[in-house]
Amino acid sequence: MKLACVALAAFAQTAFGAAIRLDDSDGTPGLEPDDWTIVGQQAAKNHITFGDGSQGNFKIQLYLKDGLDPESKRRQRAERRRKMKNFAEKPLSNNTAILTNVKDYYYYGYIGVGNPPQKFSVVFDTGSSNIWVPGEACASDACTEHRRFDHAASTTFQTGAQKIQIQYGTGFIAGDIGADTVQVAGSLVLHNQSFAMTSLEDKTFEMPRSQFDGLFGLGFTGGAEGHVRSPVDTMLQQNILGEPLFGIKLFRGSQRGNGEITFGSYDHAYAKSLEWIDVYGDIFWATTMEGIFYGDEPQNYLYGADKVSAASGALSAEEKARASRKALLDTGSSLIYGDPFSLAAMSTRIGANPLSGELPCSALASLKPFHFVLGGKRFSMAPEEY
């Protein structure tokens, strides 16, 4: 079962006050589908010939959208991609950077590393705490297909003696730790920020699957590999944010090209519709998870939730948080992961295969929303979203 995290529409607040908005509203234009189509009786620009000549040939004319032939359409698509890329690389005002949506699978934006800045596309990931980009000496296909950092070209680079290895849920990298100036959202500059230059990347990060160069971890220092300071804590230490928070807006759908990340603020146009929930810990953005419900049914599909409910009345907020299940708010993933007992119960309830999560598309009309209770607040996910 694919449960897109962008449907949670959740904000989290802690001592750092970080706000994570996941939004799918329809107010911002994106790229329109750009494939040519047969549209009817217009002047023919091309044709297909059938037959080998022995029994005569016949032609089927292709009538193309906007009167453009396939080669012109190819050039048009390439030009639009170029313009979109140039647009995404330019920061918006208020410390906001554009995020590019790749098939609702992940979103990436741009940072600059070094002086003068070398540009890299990165996934802004609340589920990790390190920055890494491909190193100049990395010979992995995943490195040679992307931009690589040339430390010798930076006047502010500081060499580190430490090696690093990071194993993600999917994907592995290894490399060397250094420190340099990191520029994000145009005007924010992190001085002496530790980051990794990869010397090895596995196939997970190869093109075309991974169109981004590296990762920008938004977790806390407690979750950083290599005992380095996370960029979030660097921002706090160097006091470069207007407010101690950031906001992320992720649009969905093939016709929605972008999202946004704003540091030191968030889009106040959504202020009245936001929910704020507490997060716990000093590693990643974790909150409590009290339940999973289907439609208007009373059954709680979250395994072990009955123990939380029974003990909740006499516990303080912090004790209740320790007793309950935890959920990580992860902008680096397009899935919701869970324990096998809860997921199997959810799959069985909607008639899906409990092992693969598959069910016929014809069942969509009869399905109901799932409701996730996070930090005591309910967030709903429609059948079209899961």
GUMI-103915 format. One record per residue (C-alpha): residue number from 0; x, y, z. Coordinates in steps of 0.001 Angstrom, whole numbers. Example, Ala and Ser with C-alpha at 12.3 -4.5 7.8 and 13.67 -1.06 7.14 Angstrom:
<nodes>
<node i="0" east="12300" north="-4500" up="7800"/>
<node i="1" east="13670" north="-1060" up="7140"/>
</nodes>
This chain:
<nodes>
<node i="0" east="0" north="0" up="0"/>
<node i="1" east="1453" north="3334" up="-981"/>
<node i="2" east="581" north="6001" up="1559"/>
<node i="3" east="1929" north="9344" up="419"/>
<node i="4" east="3331" north="11393" up="3274"/>
<node i="5" east="2313" north="14602" up="1471"/>
<node i="6" east="-1282" north="13838" up="2360"/>
<node i="7" east="-699" north="14235" up="6091"/>
<node i="8" east="-763" north="18065" up="5924"/>
<node i="9" east="982" north="18161" up="9288"/>
<node i="10" east="2999" north="20811" up="11069"/>
<node i="11" east="5365" north="19950" up="13889"/>
<node i="12" east="6555" north="22292" up="16621"/>
<node i="13" east="9235" north="21789" up="19231"/>
<node i="14" east="11766" north="23968" up="21031"/>
<node i="15" east="13155" north="24666" up="17579"/>
<node i="16" east="9594" north="25318" up="16467"/>
<node i="17" east="10113" north="23655" up="13102"/>
<node i="18" east="7079" north="23719" up="10893"/>
<node i="19" east="6670" north="21063" up="8244"/>
<node i="20" east="3742" north="21700" up="5932"/>
<node i="21" east="2726" north="19031" up="3456"/>
<node i="22" east="175" north="20479" up="1103"/>
<node i="23" east="-1706" north="19421" up="-2039"/>
<node i="24" east="-3921" north="22423" up="-2722"/>
<node i="25" east="-4634" north="23628" up="-6242"/>
<node i="26" east="-3618" north="27272" up="-6144"/>
<node i="27" east="-236" north="27220" up="-7851"/>
<node i="28" east="252" north="26531" up="-11547"/>
<node i="29" east="2645" north="23853" up="-12677"/>
<node i="30" east="3789" north="22411" up="-15969"/>
<node i="31" east="1079" north="21141" up="-18278"/>
<node i="32" east="1339" north="17720" up="-19954"/>
<node i="33" east="3443" north="18169" up="-23042"/>
<node i="34" east="2984" north="15035" up="-25148"/>
<node i="35" east="1753" north="15450" up="-28692"/>
<node i="36" east="-1625" north="13927" up="-29505"/>
<node i="37" east="-3797" north="13163" up="-32548"/>
<node i="38" east="-6503" north="15820" up="-32595"/>
<node i="39" east="-8447" north="15457" up="-35858"/>
<node i="40" east="-8727" north="17005" up="-39272"/>
<node i="41" east="-5968" north="19550" up="-39531"/>
<node i="42" east="-3189" north="19922" up="-42027"/>
<node i="43" east="-1162" north="16701" up="-41899"/>
<node i="44" east="2465" north="17109" up="-40881"/>
<node i="45" east="3519" north="13473" up="-40986"/>
<node i="46" east="2301" north="10004" up="-41913"/>
<node i="47" east="2972" north="6300" up="-41374"/>
<node i="48" east="3222" north="3947" up="-44370"/>
<node i="49" east="2060" north="336" up="-44031"/>
<node i="50" east="2804" north="-2494" up="-46478"/>
<node i="51" east="5842" north="-3869" up="-48300"/>
<node i="52" east="4810" north="-2765" up="-51810"/>
<node i="53" east="3811" north="-6226" up="-53111"/>
<node i="54" east="125" north="-5662" up="-52502"/>
<node i="55" east="164" north="-1909" up="-52440"/>
<node i="56" east="899" north="521" up="-49616"/>
<node i="57" east="-1420" north="2733" up="-47646"/>
<node i="58" east="-777" north="5743" up="-45460"/>
<node i="59" east="-2244" north="6884" up="-42168"/>
<node i="60" east="-1803" north="10577" up="-41607"/>
<node i="61" east="-900" north="11893" up="-38173"/>
<node i="62" east="-2641" north="15088" up="-37135"/>
<node i="63" east="-597" north="16712" up="-34414"/>
<node i="64" east="-1482" north="19044" up="-31590"/>
<node i="65" east="-744" north="22694" up="-32379"/>
<node i="66" east="371" north="21640" up="-35856"/>
<node i="67" east="3824" north="20697" up="-34550"/>
<node i="68" east="5714" north="17678" up="-35824"/>
<node i="69" east="7361" north="15308" up="-33322"/>
<node i="70" east="10808" north="16877" up="-33666"/>
<node i="71" east="9421" north="20352" up="-32997"/>
<node i="72" east="7552" north="19021" up="-29993"/>
<node i="73" east="10749" north="17402" up="-28731"/>
<node i="74" east="12573" north="20718" up="-28996"/>
<node i="75" east="9651" north="22464" up="-27290"/>
<node i="76" east="9715" north="20004" up="-24389"/>
<node i="77" east="13489" north="20418" up="-24026"/>
<node i="78" east="13114" north="24207" up="-23947"/>
<node i="79" east="10392" north="24031" up="-21319"/>
<node i="80" east="12518" north="21710" up="-19181"/>
<node i="81" east="15422" north="24145" up="-19505"/>
<node i="82" east="13250" north="27093" up="-18448"/>
<node i="83" east="11792" north="25100" up="-15579"/>
<node i="84" east="15280" north="24141" up="-14391"/>
<node i="85" east="16460" north="27754" up="-14558"/>
<node i="86" east="13369" north="28838" up="-12639"/>
<node i="87" east="13896" north="26205" up="-9944"/>
<node i="88" east="17523" north="27237" up="-9443"/>
<node i="89" east="16530" north="30810" up="-8589"/>
<node i="90" east="15403" north="31367" up="-4980"/>
<node i="91" east="12165" north="33177" up="-4239"/>
<node i="92" east="11929" north="36007" up="-1722"/>
<node i="93" east="11740" north="35479" up="2055"/>
<node i="94" east="14415" north="32761" up="2147"/>
<node i="95" east="12273" north="30462" up="6"/>
<node i="96" east="13630" north="27976" up="-2524"/>
<node i="97" east="11682" north="26230" up="-5272"/>
<node i="98" east="11377" north="22442" up="-5058"/>
<node i="99" east="10976" north="20357" up="-8213"/>
<node i="100" east="8474" north="17496" up="-8050"/>
<node i="101" east="9664" north="14228" up="-9641"/>
<node i="102" east="6517" north="12150" up="-10236"/>
<node i="103" east="5352" north="12630" up="-6617"/>
<node i="104" east="8277" north="10376" up="-5652"/>
<node i="105" east="10643" north="13010" up="-4273"/>
<node i="106" east="11266" north="16761" up="-4406"/>
<node i="107" east="14607" north="18498" up="-4836"/>
<node i="108" east="15962" north="22034" up="-4654"/>
<node i="109" east="19334" north="23735" up="-5040"/>
<node i="110" east="22153" north="24719" up="-2691"/>
<node i="111" east="25616" north="26186" up="-3208"/>
<node i="112" east="28711" north="24660" up="-1586"/>
<node i="113" east="32084" north="26403" up="-1389"/>
<node i="114" east="33394" north="29813" up="-2373"/>
<node i="115" east="32608" north="30563" up="-5112"/>
<node i="116" east="29485" north="28409" up="-4696"/>
<node i="117" east="29243" north="25185" up="-6658"/>
<node i="118" east="25597" north="24366" up="-7370"/>
<node i="119" east="23994" north="21047" up="-6401"/>
<node i="120" east="20452" north="19716" up="-6472"/>
<node i="121" east="19500" north="18080" up="-3173"/>
<node i="122" east="16543" north="16456" up="-1467"/>
<node i="123" east="15674" north="18370" up="1717"/>
<node i="124" east="15186" north="15419" up="4046"/>
<node i="125" east="13746" north="15643" up="7569"/>
<node i="126" east="14528" north="11935" up="7955"/>
<node i="127" east="18316" north="12441" up="8059"/>
<node i="128" east="20787" north="14993" up="9429"/>
<node i="129" east="23805" north="15068" up="7067"/>
<node i="130" east="24612" north="17055" up="3961"/>
<node i="131" east="26386" north="15103" up="1229"/>
<node i="132" east="27228" north="15718" up="-2420"/>
<node i="133" east="29281" north="13674" up="-4913"/>
<node i="134" east="33027" north="14111" up="-4522"/>
<node i="135" east="35340" north="14998" up="-7397"/>
<node i="136" east="37241" north="11702" up="-7076"/>
<node i="137" east="34138" north="9495" up="-6895"/>
<node i="138" east="34045" north="7063" up="-9822"/>
<node i="139" east="30662" north="5435" up="-9097"/>
<node i="140" east="28185" north="5757" up="-11948"/>
<node i="141" east="25890" north="7636" up="-9576"/>
<node i="142" east="28650" north="10226" up="-9102"/>
<node i="143" east="29827" north="10604" up="-12695"/>
<node i="144" east="26216" north="11128" up="-13828"/>
<node i="145" east="25832" north="14098" up="-11463"/>
<node i="146" east="27650" north="17256" up="-10465"/>
<node i="147" east="30733" north="16613" up="-8327"/>
<node i="148" east="32290" north="18907" up="-5750"/>
<node i="149" east="35793" north="20152" up="-6530"/>
<node i="150" east="37232" north="21087" up="-3148"/>
<node i="151" east="40353" north="22574" up="-4760"/>
<node i="152" east="38183" north="25207" up="-6458"/>
<node i="153" east="36860" north="26547" up="-3129"/>
<node i="154" east="38863" north="29136" up="-1189"/>
<node i="155" east="37039" north="28354" up="2081"/>
<node i="156" east="37191" north="24548" up="2078"/>
<node i="157" east="38585" north="22843" up="5184"/>
<node i="158" east="39771" north="19260" up="4967"/>
<node i="159" east="38581" north="16760" up="7547"/>
<node i="160" east="40337" north="13565" up="8544"/>
<node i="161" east="37180" north="11563" up="9106"/>
<node i="162" east="35522" north="8978" up="6860"/>
<node i="163" east="31773" north="8453" up="6800"/>
<node i="164" east="29309" north="5760" up="5746"/>
<node i="165" east="25534" north="6192" up="5682"/>
<node i="166" east="23021" north="3407" up="5103"/>
<node i="167" east="19548" north="4700" up="4237"/>
<node i="168" east="16311" north="2739" up="4023"/>
<node i="169" east="17185" north="2481" up="345"/>
<node i="170" east="20680" north="3466" up="-717"/>
<node i="171" east="24218" north="3635" up="649"/>
<node i="172" east="26992" north="6240" up="420"/>
<node i="173" east="30532" north="6503" up="1747"/>
<node i="174" east="32956" north="9400" up="1643"/>
<node i="175" east="35075" north="11991" up="3416"/>
<node i="176" east="33967" north="14769" up="5733"/>
<node i="177" east="34993" north="18346" up="5063"/>
<node i="178" east="33689" north="21790" up="5974"/>
<node i="179" east="32832" north="24776" up="3832"/>
<node i="180" east="30359" north="27562" up="3236"/>
<node i="181" east="26894" north="26312" up="2296"/>
<node i="182" east="24356" north="28631" up="701"/>
<node i="183" east="20650" north="27748" up="699"/>
<node i="184" east="17520" north="29582" up="-485"/>
<node i="185" east="19691" north="32273" up="-2021"/>
<node i="186" east="20446" north="34448" up="997"/>
<node i="187" east="21076" north="32015" up="3865"/>
<node i="188" east="24773" north="31251" up="4356"/>
<node i="189" east="26010" north="28564" up="6747"/>
<node i="190" east="29686" north="29090" up="7585"/>
<node i="191" east="32048" north="26210" up="8312"/>
<node i="192" east="29277" north="23648" up="7769"/>
<node i="193" east="30391" north="20017" up="7839"/>
<node i="194" east="29320" north="17865" up="4890"/>
<node i="195" east="30364" north="14672" up="3146"/>
<node i="196" east="31977" north="14355" up="-272"/>
<node i="197" east="31088" north="10885" up="-1485"/>
<node i="198" east="33692" north="8471" up="-2785"/>
<node i="199" east="31125" north="5694" up="-3288"/>
<node i="200" east="27396" north="5705" up="-4076"/>
<node i="201" east="25314" north="2632" up="-4841"/>
<node i="202" east="22911" north="2176" up="-7747"/>
<node i="203" east="20033" north="3762" up="-5832"/>
<node i="204" east="21445" north="7194" up="-6651"/>
<node i="205" east="22015" north="6575" up="-10368"/>
<node i="206" east="20109" north="8336" up="-13135"/>
<node i="207" east="17329" north="8361" up="-14161"/>
<node i="208" east="15893" north="7222" up="-10836"/>
<node i="209" east="17745" north="9873" up="-8820"/>
<node i="210" east="17744" north="13205" up="-10617"/>
<node i="211" east="19205" north="14940" up="-7556"/>
<node i="212" east="22918" north="15193" up="-6745"/>
<node i="213" east="22822" north="14763" up="-2971"/>
<node i="214" east="20921" north="15206" up="294"/>
<node i="215" east="20397" north="18079" up="2718"/>
<node i="216" east="19416" north="16581" up="6077"/>
<node i="217" east="16960" north="18620" up="8148"/>
<node i="218" east="17129" north="16414" up="11245"/>
<node i="219" east="18960" north="17290" up="14449"/>
<node i="220" east="22621" north="16762" up="15324"/>
<node i="221" east="21714" north="13686" up="17372"/>
<node i="222" east="20836" north="11900" up="14129"/>
<node i="223" east="23921" north="12957" up="12168"/>
<node i="224" east="26497" north="10368" up="11149"/>
<node i="225" east="30161" north="11173" up="11799"/>
<node i="226" east="29538" north="13297" up="14916"/>
<node i="227" east="29037" north="16466" up="12851"/>
<node i="228" east="26626" north="19330" up="13461"/>
<node i="229" east="23467" north="19187" up="11373"/>
<node i="230" east="22646" north="22206" up="9182"/>
<node i="231" east="19502" north="22841" up="11247"/>
<node i="232" east="21561" north="23262" up="14409"/>
<node i="233" east="24123" north="25348" up="12513"/>
<node i="234" east="21341" north="27735" up="11496"/>
<node i="235" east="20336" north="28068" up="15136"/>
<node i="236" east="23890" north="28471" up="16404"/>
<node i="237" east="24765" north="31113" up="13806"/>
<node i="238" east="21421" north="32895" up="14335"/>
<node i="239" east="20641" north="33296" up="10648"/>
<node i="240" east="16888" north="32593" up="10777"/>
<node i="241" east="14194" north="35213" up="11283"/>
<node i="242" east="12270" north="32713" up="13404"/>
<node i="243" east="13450" north="29274" up="14585"/>
<node i="244" east="11356" north="27274" up="12131"/>
<node i="245" east="11066" north="26200" up="8515"/>
<node i="246" east="8077" north="25364" up="6325"/>
<node i="247" east="7793" north="22863" up="3481"/>
<node i="248" east="5021" north="22879" up="894"/>
<node i="249" east="4766" north="19910" up="-1472"/>
<node i="250" east="2376" north="19900" up="-4417"/>
<node i="251" east="1215" north="16644" up="-5974"/>
<node i="252" east="194" north="15602" up="-9468"/>
<node i="253" east="1671" north="15516" up="-12964"/>
<node i="254" east="430" north="19041" up="-13681"/>
<node i="255" east="1932" north="20511" up="-10504"/>
<node i="256" east="5583" north="21182" up="-11088"/>
<node i="257" east="6837" north="22580" up="-7806"/>
<node i="258" east="6926" north="22797" up="-4054"/>
<node i="259" east="8657" north="25268" up="-1767"/>
<node i="260" east="10860" north="25293" up="1315"/>
<node i="261" east="11061" north="28429" up="3450"/>
<node i="262" east="13635" north="28913" up="6207"/>
<node i="263" east="12826" north="31141" up="9171"/>
<node i="264" east="9140" north="31364" up="8323"/>
<node i="265" east="6285" north="29641" up="6467"/>
<node i="266" east="3531" north="30598" up="4043"/>
<node i="267" east="1069" north="32453" up="6277"/>
<node i="268" east="-1637" north="32157" up="3634"/>
<node i="269" east="-2279" north="28727" up="5175"/>
<node i="270" east="-2058" north="29842" up="8810"/>
<node i="271" east="-5752" north="29280" up="9611"/>
<node i="272" east="-5785" north="25765" up="8174"/>
<node i="273" east="-2643" north="24461" up="9884"/>
<node i="274" east="-2416" north="22074" up="12808"/>
<node i="275" east="489" north="22297" up="15233"/>
<node i="276" east="1683" north="19185" up="17056"/>
<node i="277" east="4528" north="18560" up="19495"/>
<node i="278" east="7594" north="16592" up="18453"/>
<node i="279" east="9961" north="14729" up="20754"/>
<node i="280" east="13633" north="13810" up="20801"/>
<node i="281" east="16844" north="15321" up="19477"/>
<node i="282" east="17359" north="13070" up="16450"/>
<node i="283" east="14533" north="13416" up="13911"/>
<node i="284" east="11064" north="14966" up="13770"/>
<node i="285" east="9126" north="12380" up="15816"/>
<node i="286" east="5631" north="12776" up="17208"/>
<node i="287" east="3184" north="10499" up="18974"/>
<node i="288" east="836" north="8255" up="17019"/>
<node i="289" east="-2328" north="7307" up="18874"/>
<node i="290" east="-4360" north="5553" up="16244"/>
<node i="291" east="-5274" north="4533" up="12696"/>
<node i="292" east="-8967" north="4388" up="11855"/>
<node i="293" east="-10933" north="3446" up="8741"/>
<node i="294" east="-13979" north="5487" up="7746"/>
<node i="295" east="-16286" north="5994" up="10746"/>
<node i="296" east="-15479" north="2612" up="12282"/>
<node i="297" east="-14375" north="2511" up="15942"/>
<node i="298" east="-11634" north="-117" up="15509"/>
<node i="299" east="-8084" north="1153" up="15971"/>
<node i="300" east="-5749" north="-521" up="13471"/>
<node i="301" east="-2579" north="711" up="15195"/>
<node i="302" east="-992" north="-2328" up="16812"/>
<node i="303" east="-555" north="-1854" up="20563"/>
<node i="304" east="-2690" north="1296" up="20697"/>
<node i="305" east="-4951" north="-280" up="23323"/>
<node i="306" east="-2053" north="-195" up="25804"/>
<node i="307" east="-1550" north="3505" up="25151"/>
<node i="308" east="-5237" north="4309" up="25646"/>
<node i="309" east="-5462" north="2339" up="28897"/>
<node i="310" east="-2521" north="4195" up="30438"/>
<node i="311" east="-3114" north="7631" up="28970"/>
<node i="312" east="-5440" north="9024" up="31604"/>
<node i="313" east="-2975" north="9082" up="34498"/>
<node i="314" east="108" north="10058" up="32527"/>
<node i="315" east="1685" north="13438" up="31934"/>
<node i="316" east="2179" north="14613" up="28351"/>
<node i="317" east="5821" north="13472" up="28334"/>
<node i="318" east="4991" north="10126" up="29925"/>
<node i="319" east="2206" north="9613" up="27401"/>
<node i="320" east="4645" north="10376" up="24600"/>
<node i="321" east="7057" north="7728" up="25870"/>
<node i="322" east="4240" north="5188" up="26214"/>
<node i="323" east="2707" north="5719" up="22785"/>
<node i="324" east="3842" north="4731" up="19353"/>
<node i="325" east="6108" north="7138" up="17476"/>
<node i="326" east="5824" north="8472" up="13937"/>
<node i="327" east="8646" north="10181" up="12029"/>
<node i="328" east="7703" north="13066" up="9718"/>
<node i="329" east="9935" north="12408" up="6721"/>
<node i="330" east="10025" north="14702" up="3684"/>
<node i="331" east="12591" north="12421" up="2045"/>
<node i="332" east="10107" north="9592" up="1527"/>
<node i="333" east="6886" north="9311" up="-481"/>
<node i="334" east="5744" north="6296" up="1563"/>
<node i="335" east="4397" north="5669" up="5026"/>
<node i="336" east="6153" north="2759" up="6675"/>
<node i="337" east="4672" north="824" up="9566"/>
<node i="338" east="4867" north="-2347" up="11576"/>
<node i="339" east="3651" north="-5498" up="9769"/>
<node i="340" east="755" north="-6068" up="12171"/>
<node i="341" east="-845" north="-2662" up="11609"/>
<node i="342" east="-275" north="-2701" up="7844"/>
<node i="343" east="-1604" north="-6258" up="7468"/>
<node i="344" east="-4756" north="-5327" up="9392"/>
<node i="345" east="-5272" north="-2228" up="7225"/>
<node i="346" east="-4726" north="-4182" up="4001"/>
<node i="347" east="-7102" north="-6942" up="5062"/>
<node i="348" east="-9810" north="-4421" up="5960"/>
<node i="349" east="-9882" north="-2922" up="2469"/>
<node i="350" east="-9559" north="-6292" up="704"/>
<node i="351" east="-5939" north="-5853" up="-364"/>
<node i="352" east="-3324" north="-8574" up="-421"/>
<node i="353" east="-1711" north="-8289" up="3046"/>
<node i="354" east="1719" north="-9170" up="1625"/>
<node i="355" east="1836" north="-7001" up="-1488"/>
<node i="356" east="-816" north="-4404" up="-611"/>
<node i="357" east="-2340" north="-4791" up="-4074"/>
<node i="358" east="-6047" north="-4617" up="-4783"/>
<node i="359" east="-8095" north="-4128" up="-7962"/>
<node i="360" east="-8635" north="-568" up="-9144"/>
<node i="361" east="-12361" north="-1380" up="-9417"/>
<node i="362" east="-12467" north="-1373" up="-5602"/>
<node i="363" east="-11683" north="2362" up="-5404"/>
<node i="364" east="-15312" north="3482" up="-5499"/>
<node i="365" east="-16193" north="1463" up="-2390"/>
<node i="366" east="-13206" north="2439" up="-246"/>
<node i="367" east="-13276" north="4908" up="2658"/>
<node i="368" east="-10627" north="7272" up="4039"/>
<node i="369" east="-8024" north="6224" up="6571"/>
<node i="370" east="-7549" north="8565" up="9526"/>
<node i="371" east="-4188" north="8883" up="11311"/>
<node i="372" east="-4088" north="10389" up="14803"/>
<node i="373" east="-763" north="12182" up="15310"/>
<node i="374" east="-65" north="14247" up="18397"/>
<node i="375" east="-3744" north="13971" up="19281"/>
<node i="376" east="-4816" north="15510" up="15940"/>
<node i="377" east="-6591" north="13606" up="13165"/>
<node i="378" east="-5282" north="13707" up="9591"/>
<node i="379" east="-7304" north="11999" up="6869"/>
<node i="380" east="-6188" north="10283" up="3684"/>
<node i="381" east="-8710" north="9686" up="909"/>
<node i="382" east="-8740" north="6415" up="-1089"/>
<node i="383" east="-7317" north="8258" up="-4115"/>
<node i="384" east="-4320" north="9184" up="-1951"/>
<node i="385" east="-3450" north="5736" up="-643"/>
</nodes>
